[in-house]
Amino acid sequence: MPLEQGVSNLLTLGFIFIVLVIGISTITLWVKNKRNSAAYLFILVHLVLLSSAFIFFMNAISLDLDYNHPMASEENSLQIGIASIFWALSMISLMVSIFKFTNLSREDKH
């Protein structure tokens, strides 16, 4: 997919910056509050899976294929499909971590 020259680099740098900030914040909170390690672990799994989805998505939009190549659309569709699977798994992991944090909150009230 044709994009302006710096767009891919800006997307990648922005994504890496945000994931690093969230990852470092999660690890810092995990060290301070070791009570619910599983929830923090699932957040880190979410970030890893989301990063994998981002890599496949960026491969799809920045793949330099000859548009006359007979399998160009199939190769892009495969990359986007794999990115979608990793994204869905990352969302499931995030949901599990939210449920684990919620269960911890309920236990504190009782």
Order of alpha helices (4+ residues) and beta strands (2+ residues): alpha-alpha-alpha
